[in-house]
Amino acid sequence: MLKTRIATAVVLAVVVLTFLFALPPVAGVGLIALLVLGGAWEWARFAGFQHTGARLAFTAALAALGALAWVATAERSAWQALMAVAALWWMVAFLWLSLRPHAIVRPMVAIAGVLTLVPTWVALGRLLLIETPVRGSQYLFCLLLIVWAADIGAYFAGRAFGRLKLAPAVSPNKTWEGFLGGVAGTVLVAFAGAGWFHLPAEPFVALGLAVGLASVVGDLTESLFKRYAGLKDSGTLLPGHGGVLDRIDSITAGAPFFVLGLGWLGVLG
């Protein structure tokens, strides 16, 4: 299982690097759109849409909302405002997970899908299109590295040292030891990122920590909805990893905070 997981991860990494650094940014924006639509198709099952027609309708509706959000965020201030709304949603999700993880009804799941996936499309797509002072592909790659470091650190630290359950009602396999391993990974990557972008280390590391913590909330939120829908994985597209949402759940939560943080650091102008 681990070998399959690693092999799939390597293939995905090659694809991502190719789209980020070897192809025009518009190609990467197109890939992001496809991933978000794939996530919408899978999220439809969380919301109880089992038939193909209903899932297609949900996916089409989310695509339309995504297109509207893209047009509405042409100005930098509007982009930041949408990211603030998305960050607020993830704070609500954290409270939901902490206080009422079993209080779920289907309309709430569908709305959560919109609040999760539409801002992700805008955040990643517009981040990739930045040209100065640094190409957006570098910022986006840094975001991915922070989220991946949190995921990988948590996975291996949890396997090696995991004892204390982090959120047993939502995801029984996650542990506090794994969480701390993920935190250590995000700190290391964020510190390296500060040096690469020539930014002050303390605020950028703080941003990395915020993104890493948000990524955990994203992961747990998807796990909550999977359990509600009676699913082990969101899909079967990626061997050893599950579906699209199983790979981007952490990114969906981390992206708004990363964009907001870059704005507060003055990087986005």
The 8 nearest C-alpha neighbors of each residue, nearest first, counted from 0:
[[1, 3, 2, 4, 239, 5, 238, 240],
 [2, 0, 4, 3, 5, 239, 6, 240],
 [3, 1, 5, 4, 0, 6, 239, 7],
 [4, 2, 6, 0, 239, 1, 5, 7],
 [3, 5, 239, 1, 7, 2, 6, 8],
 [4, 6, 8, 2, 7, 3, 1, 9],
 [7, 5, 3, 9, 8, 4, 2, 10],
 [8, 6, 10, 4, 9, 5, 3, 11],
 [7, 9, 5, 11, 6, 10, 12, 4],
 [10, 8, 12, 6, 11, 7, 5, 13],
 [9, 11, 7, 13, 12, 8, 14, 6],
 [12, 10, 8, 14, 9, 13, 15, 7],
 [11, 13, 9, 15, 10, 14, 8, 16],
 [14, 12, 10, 16, 11, 15, 17, 9],
 [15, 13, 11, 17, 12, 16, 18, 10],
 [14, 16, 12, 18, 17, 13, 19, 11],
 [17, 15, 19, 13, 18, 14, 20, 12],
 [16, 18, 21, 14, 15, 19, 20, 13],
 [17, 19, 27, 22, 15, 16, 20, 21],
 [20, 18, 16, 136, 17, 15, 27, 21],
 [19, 21, 17, 18, 16, 22, 136, 23],
 [22, 20, 17, 18, 19, 23, 16, 24],
 [21, 23, 18, 20, 26, 24, 17, 19],
 [22, 24, 25, 26, 21, 27, 18, 20],
 [25, 23, 27, 26, 128, 28, 127, 22],
 [24, 26, 28, 27, 23, 29, 128, 22],
 [27, 25, 29, 24, 28, 23, 30, 22],
 [26, 28, 30, 24, 18, 29, 25, 31],
 [27, 29, 25, 124, 31, 26, 30, 32],
 [28, 30, 26, 32, 27, 31, 25, 33],
 [29, 31, 27, 33, 32, 28, 34, 26],
 [32, 30, 28, 34, 29, 33, 35, 27],
 [33, 31, 29, 35, 30, 34, 36, 28],
 [34, 32, 36, 30, 31, 35, 37, 29],
 [35, 33, 37, 31, 36, 32, 38, 30],
 [36, 34, 38, 32, 37, 33, 39, 31],
 [35, 37, 39, 33, 38, 34, 32, 40],
 [38, 36, 34, 40, 35, 39, 33, 243],
 [37, 39, 35, 41, 244, 36, 40, 243],
 [40, 38, 36, 42, 58, 41, 37, 43],
 [39, 41, 37, 38, 43, 58, 42, 54],
 [42, 40, 38, 43, 39, 44, 233, 37],
 [43, 41, 39, 45, 44, 40, 38, 112],
 [42, 44, 46, 48, 41, 54, 45, 40],
 [43, 45, 47, 48, 46, 42, 49, 41],
 [46, 44, 42, 228, 43, 47, 224, 225],
 [47, 45, 43, 105, 108, 109, 44, 48],
 [46, 48, 44, 45, 49, 43, 105, 228],
 [49, 47, 44, 43, 53, 54, 46, 50],
 [48, 50, 44, 47, 51, 54, 53, 43],
 [51, 49, 53, 52, 48, 54, 55, 44],
 [52, 50, 54, 53, 55, 49, 48, 56],
 [51, 53, 55, 54, 50, 56, 49, 48],
 [54, 52, 56, 55, 50, 51, 48, 57],
 [53, 55, 57, 51, 43, 56, 52, 48],
 [54, 56, 58, 52, 53, 57, 59, 51],
 [55, 57, 53, 59, 54, 58, 60, 52],
 [58, 56, 60, 54, 55, 59, 61, 53],
 [57, 59, 55, 61, 39, 56, 60, 40],
 [60, 58, 62, 56, 61, 57, 55, 63],
 [61, 59, 57, 63, 62, 58, 56, 64],
 [60, 62, 64, 58, 63, 59, 65, 57],
 [63, 61, 59, 65, 60, 64, 58, 66],
 [62, 64, 66, 60, 65, 61, 59, 67],
 [65, 63, 61, 67, 66, 62, 68, 60],
 [64, 66, 62, 68, 117, 63, 67, 61],
 [65, 67, 69, 63, 64, 68, 62, 70],
 [68, 66, 64, 70, 69, 65, 71, 63],
 [67, 69, 71, 65, 66, 70, 64, 72],
 [68, 70, 66, 72, 67, 71, 121, 65],
 [69, 71, 67, 68, 72, 73, 66, 65],
 [70, 72, 68, 69, 73, 67, 77, 74],
 [73, 71, 78, 77, 74, 69, 70, 68],
 [72, 74, 71, 70, 75, 69, 78, 77],
 [75, 73, 72, 77, 76, 78, 71, 79],
 [74, 76, 78, 77, 79, 73, 72, 267],
 [75, 77, 79, 78, 74, 80, 72, 73],
 [78, 76, 72, 80, 74, 79, 75, 81],
 [79, 77, 72, 75, 81, 76, 80, 82],
 [78, 80, 82, 76, 77, 81, 83, 75],
 [79, 81, 77, 83, 82, 78, 76, 84],
 [82, 80, 84, 78, 83, 79, 85, 77],
 [81, 83, 255, 85, 79, 80, 84, 86],
 [82, 84, 86, 80, 81, 85, 87, 79],
 [85, 83, 81, 87, 82, 86, 88, 80],
 [84, 86, 82, 88, 87, 83, 81, 255],
 [87, 85, 83, 89, 88, 84, 255, 82],
 [86, 88, 90, 84, 85, 89, 83, 91],
 [89, 87, 85, 91, 86, 90, 92, 84],
 [90, 88, 92, 86, 91, 87, 93, 85],
 [89, 91, 93, 87, 92, 88, 86, 94],
 [90, 92, 88, 94, 89, 93, 95, 87],
 [93, 91, 89, 95, 90, 94, 96, 88],
 [94, 92, 90, 96, 95, 91, 97, 216],
 [95, 93, 97, 91, 92, 96, 98, 90],
 [94, 96, 92, 99, 93, 98, 97, 100],
 [97, 95, 100, 93, 94, 98, 99, 92],
 [96, 98, 94, 95, 93, 99, 100, 92],
 [97, 99, 95, 94, 96, 100, 93, 101],
 [98, 100, 95, 102, 101, 96, 97, 94],
 [101, 99, 96, 102, 95, 98, 97, 223],
 [102, 100, 99, 103, 227, 223, 96, 168],
 [103, 101, 99, 100, 104, 95, 98, 96],
 [104, 102, 101, 105, 107, 108, 100, 227],
 [103, 105, 107, 106, 108, 102, 46, 109],
 [104, 106, 108, 46, 107, 109, 47, 103],
 [107, 105, 109, 108, 104, 110, 46, 111],
 [106, 108, 110, 105, 109, 104, 111, 103],
 [109, 107, 111, 105, 46, 106, 110, 112],
 [108, 110, 112, 106, 46, 111, 107, 105],
 [111, 109, 107, 113, 112, 108, 106, 114],
 [110, 112, 108, 114, 109, 113, 115, 107],
 [113, 111, 115, 109, 110, 114, 116, 108],
 [112, 114, 110, 115, 111, 116, 117, 61],
 [115, 113, 111, 112, 116, 117, 110, 85],
 [116, 114, 112, 113, 111, 117, 251, 118],
 [115, 117, 119, 113, 118, 112, 114, 35],
 [116, 118, 65, 120, 119, 113, 115, 114],
 [119, 117, 121, 120, 116, 122, 115, 85],
 [118, 120, 116, 122, 251, 117, 121, 123],
 [121, 119, 117, 118, 122, 123, 124, 116],
 [120, 122, 118, 124, 119, 123, 125, 69],
 [123, 121, 119, 120, 125, 124, 118, 126],
 [122, 124, 126, 120, 125, 121, 119, 127],
 [125, 123, 28, 121, 127, 126, 122, 120],
 [124, 126, 128, 127, 123, 122, 121, 129],
 [127, 125, 123, 135, 124, 128, 129, 122],
 [126, 128, 135, 136, 124, 125, 129, 123],
 [127, 129, 125, 126, 135, 24, 130, 124],
 [128, 130, 135, 127, 126, 134, 131, 125],
 [129, 131, 134, 135, 133, 128, 132, 127],
 [132, 130, 133, 134, 129, 135, 267, 266],
 [131, 133, 130, 134, 266, 267, 129, 135],
 [134, 132, 131, 130, 135, 137, 129, 138],
 [135, 133, 130, 136, 129, 137, 131, 132],
 [134, 136, 127, 129, 138, 137, 126, 128],
 [135, 137, 139, 127, 19, 134, 138, 140],
 [138, 136, 140, 135, 139, 134, 141, 133],
 [139, 137, 141, 135, 140, 136, 142, 126],
 [138, 140, 142, 136, 141, 137, 135, 143],
 [139, 141, 143, 137, 142, 138, 136, 144],
 [142, 140, 144, 138, 139, 143, 137, 145],
 [143, 141, 139, 145, 140, 144, 138, 146],
 [142, 144, 140, 146, 141, 145, 147, 139],
 [143, 145, 147, 141, 142, 146, 148, 140],
 [146, 144, 148, 185, 142, 143, 147, 188],
 [145, 147, 149, 143, 148, 144, 211, 150],
 [146, 148, 150, 144, 149, 145, 151, 143],
 [149, 147, 184, 145, 151, 150, 146, 185],
 [148, 150, 181, 146, 152, 147, 185, 184],
 [149, 151, 147, 153, 148, 152, 181, 154],
 [152, 150, 154, 148, 153, 149, 147, 155],
 [153, 151, 181, 180, 149, 154, 184, 150],
 [152, 154, 177, 181, 180, 150, 178, 156],
 [155, 153, 151, 157, 152, 156, 150, 177],
 [154, 156, 158, 157, 152, 153, 159, 151],
 [157, 155, 177, 159, 180, 153, 158, 160],
 [156, 158, 177, 161, 154, 155, 160, 159],
 [159, 157, 155, 156, 161, 160, 154, 177],
 [158, 160, 156, 157, 155, 161, 177, 154],
 [159, 161, 157, 156, 158, 176, 162, 177],
 [162, 160, 157, 176, 174, 158, 177, 159],
 [161, 163, 174, 164, 160, 176, 175, 157],
 [162, 164, 174, 175, 161, 165, 176, 173],
 [163, 165, 174, 167, 166, 173, 175, 162],
 [164, 166, 174, 175, 173, 167, 163, 171],
 [165, 167, 169, 168, 170, 164, 171, 173],
 [168, 166, 171, 170, 169, 164, 165, 172],
 [169, 167, 166, 170, 171, 100, 223, 101],
 [168, 170, 223, 167, 166, 222, 171, 219],
 [169, 171, 167, 172, 166, 173, 222, 168],
 [172, 170, 167, 173, 166, 169, 168, 164],
 [173, 171, 170, 174, 164, 167, 165, 157],
 [174, 172, 165, 171, 170, 164, 177, 166],
 [175, 173, 164, 165, 177, 163, 176, 161],
 [174, 176, 178, 165, 177, 163, 164, 179],
 [175, 177, 161, 179, 174, 178, 157, 160],
 [176, 178, 157, 153, 156, 180, 174, 175],
 [177, 179, 175, 181, 153, 176, 180, 174],
 [180, 178, 182, 176, 181, 177, 175, 183],
 [181, 179, 152, 153, 177, 183, 156, 178],
 [180, 182, 149, 152, 153, 184, 178, 179],
 [183, 181, 179, 185, 184, 180, 149, 186],
 [182, 184, 180, 186, 181, 185, 179, 187],
 [185, 183, 148, 181, 187, 182, 186, 149],
 [184, 186, 145, 182, 188, 187, 149, 183],
 [185, 187, 189, 183, 184, 188, 204, 190],
 [186, 188, 190, 184, 185, 189, 191, 183],
 [189, 187, 191, 185, 190, 186, 145, 192],
 [188, 190, 192, 204, 207, 186, 191, 187],
 [191, 189, 193, 187, 192, 188, 204, 186],
 [190, 192, 188, 194, 189, 193, 195, 187],
 [193, 191, 189, 195, 194, 190, 188, 196],
 [194, 192, 198, 190, 200, 196, 191, 195],
 [193, 195, 197, 191, 192, 196, 198, 190],
 [194, 196, 192, 193, 197, 191, 198, 190],
 [195, 197, 193, 198, 194, 192, 133, 191],
 [198, 196, 194, 195, 193, 199, 192, 200],
 [197, 199, 193, 196, 200, 194, 203, 195],
 [200, 198, 201, 202, 193, 203, 197, 194],
 [199, 201, 193, 203, 202, 204, 190, 198],
 [200, 202, 204, 203, 199, 205, 190, 193],
 [203, 201, 205, 204, 200, 206, 199, 264],
 [204, 202, 206, 205, 200, 201, 193, 207],
 [203, 205, 207, 189, 201, 206, 202, 190],
 [206, 204, 202, 208, 203, 207, 201, 209],
 [207, 205, 203, 209, 204, 208, 260, 202],
 [208, 206, 204, 210, 189, 205, 209, 185],
 [207, 209, 211, 205, 206, 210, 212, 204],
 [210, 208, 206, 212, 207, 211, 213, 205],
 [209, 211, 253, 213, 207, 208, 212, 256],
 [210, 212, 208, 214, 213, 209, 149, 146],
 [213, 211, 209, 215, 214, 210, 208, 216],
 [212, 214, 216, 210, 253, 215, 252, 211],
 [213, 215, 249, 217, 253, 211, 252, 212],
 [214, 216, 218, 212, 213, 217, 219, 249],
 [215, 217, 213, 219, 214, 218, 220, 93],
 [218, 216, 249, 252, 214, 220, 248, 215],
 [217, 219, 249, 215, 248, 221, 216, 220],
 [220, 218, 222, 216, 221, 217, 223, 215],
 [221, 219, 223, 217, 222, 218, 216, 224],
 [220, 222, 224, 223, 218, 219, 225, 217],
 [223, 221, 219, 225, 220, 224, 226, 170],
 [224, 222, 220, 169, 226, 221, 225, 219],
 [223, 225, 227, 221, 226, 222, 45, 228],
 [226, 224, 230, 222, 228, 227, 223, 229],
 [225, 227, 229, 223, 228, 224, 230, 222],
 [226, 228, 224, 225, 229, 223, 45, 103],
 [229, 227, 225, 45, 226, 230, 224, 44],
 [230, 228, 226, 227, 225, 231, 224, 45],
 [231, 229, 225, 232, 228, 226, 233, 227],
 [230, 232, 225, 229, 233, 226, 241, 222],
 [233, 231, 241, 234, 230, 242, 245, 225],
 [232, 234, 242, 41, 244, 245, 241, 230],
 [242, 235, 233, 241, 232, 236, 41, 243],
 [234, 236, 241, 242, 237, 238, 232, 233],
 [235, 237, 242, 234, 241, 238, 243, 240],
 [236, 238, 241, 240, 235, 242, 239, 7],
 [239, 237, 240, 241, 7, 236, 3, 4],
 [238, 240, 4, 3, 241, 0, 237, 7],
 [241, 239, 237, 238, 4, 242, 245, 246],
 [242, 240, 235, 237, 234, 232, 245, 239],
 [234, 241, 243, 233, 235, 236, 245, 244],
 [242, 244, 246, 245, 38, 247, 37, 34],
 [245, 243, 247, 246, 38, 248, 242, 233],
 [244, 246, 242, 243, 248, 247, 241, 233],
 [247, 245, 244, 243, 248, 242, 240, 249],
 [246, 248, 244, 250, 249, 245, 251, 243],
 [249, 247, 244, 218, 217, 251, 250, 245],
 [250, 248, 214, 217, 218, 251, 247, 252],
 [249, 251, 253, 247, 252, 248, 254, 214],
 [250, 252, 248, 119, 249, 254, 253, 247],
 [253, 251, 217, 214, 250, 213, 249, 254],
 [252, 254, 210, 214, 250, 213, 256, 251],
 [253, 255, 257, 256, 250, 251, 252, 258],
 [256, 254, 82, 258, 257, 253, 86, 259],
 [257, 255, 259, 258, 254, 253, 260, 210],
 [256, 258, 260, 254, 255, 259, 210, 261],
 [257, 259, 261, 255, 260, 256, 254, 262],
 [260, 258, 256, 262, 257, 261, 255, 263],
 [261, 259, 257, 263, 262, 258, 256, 206],
 [260, 262, 264, 258, 266, 263, 259, 267],
 [261, 263, 259, 265, 267, 260, 264, 266],
 [262, 264, 260, 265, 261, 259, 266, 267],
 [265, 263, 261, 262, 266, 260, 202, 267],
 [266, 264, 262, 263, 268, 267, 261, 260],
 [265, 267, 261, 264, 268, 262, 132, 263],
 [268, 266, 262, 265, 261, 264, 75, 132],
 [267, 265, 266, 262, 75, 132, 264, 261]]
